[in-house]
Amino acid sequence: MTTSPRNGDWAVEADGLVKVFGTNRAVDGVDLRVATGTVYGVLGPNGAGKTTTISMLATLLRPDGGRARIFGHDVGREAQIVRQLIGVTGQYASVDETLSATENLVLFSRLLGLGRADARRKADELLEEFGLAEAARRPLKNFSGGMRRRLDLAASLIAQPPLIFLDEPTTGLDPRTRAQMWDTIRRLVATGSTVLLTTQYLDEADQLADRIAVIDRGRVVAEGTADELKASVGESSLELRLQDARDLDDVRVAIERVLGVTPAISPEAGRITAPMNDPDVVTELLVTLRDEGVHLAELSVRKPTLDQVFLTLTGHGVEDDENTDAAASATLEESRA
């Protein structure tokens, strides 16, 4: 019997999730809402509680507090149903290096109940989808890290689950392979899946996620779209580089008069930066500078970055914490071996 999602609005609902390892409160009251058909990013440093949260949502760890539902099914009371609705890919490939790519996928397919012919057909389809067809018979010991990661993701999709958990799927990958994984994630959502993605890469969350939860020390400290999070820490800024640094004082006066803000000046670089509260008046400023005979060498508008968001919210960068998520990582990977 095929299990279908019961909740058409939310793929994931988590309320007050708590997980304690000894004296470490790894997850400390996490709330999440993940809409169906979206990519939801959970952004945070090593040790923030991302893997622990994934493990609880995927029924691999029992919460010490709070509750969670996957498509309306309680992860505690309806764990078997939840497991039919999800796929999980961790940070490290759980494939058998003694087997080829085809043999790995056929094995996983048979374990999920597919017949021999269907298992082979599914393996061939997934190898083609993930660009591994030419390496299908090659021993996995000759695979690159990126190829293994793609194979691991392919294995998690054999049952075509409506919800896919990706726990830092691009950690350690080269830029080209990361870009390929991003394309794959976009295709998964385009074909109807929901993806919950944990990452410590700011650009990854910015590129992929429809909404982002920033998690630090086991708590969600902010949630919203990338633009909403950026706007929460300040407005965009206008940066001007002048052809003649002697015009800096005149430009400062013009900015104060037209934009109503006080700019920051870098005389050595002939550069001036001003908060841009109202983009509509920038045109007026440029006309003013032209009329005053000021020539610009460069003009740019810079939005706040997710890096600034994280620094503002937590007081440290995304790579500053020690890893306190090790117990959950071990549980997640061992359960999939």
Secondary structure, DSSP 8 states (H G I E B T S, - for coil): -----S-SSEEEEEEEEEEEETTEEEEEEEEEEEETTSEEEEE--TTSSHHHHHHHHTTSS--SEEEEEETTEETTTTHHHHHHHEEEE-SS----TTSBHHHHHHHHHHHTT--HHHHHHHHHHHHHHTT-GGGTTSBGGG--HHHHHHHHHHHHTTT--SEEEEESTTTT--HHHHHHHHHHHHHHHHTT-EEEEEES-HHHHHHH-SEEEEEETTEEEEEE-HHHHHHHT---EEEEEESSGGGHHHHHHHHHHHT-S--EEETTTTEEEEE-S-GGGHHHHHHHHHHTT--EEEEEEE---HHHHHHHHHSS-TT-S----HHHHHHHHHHH-
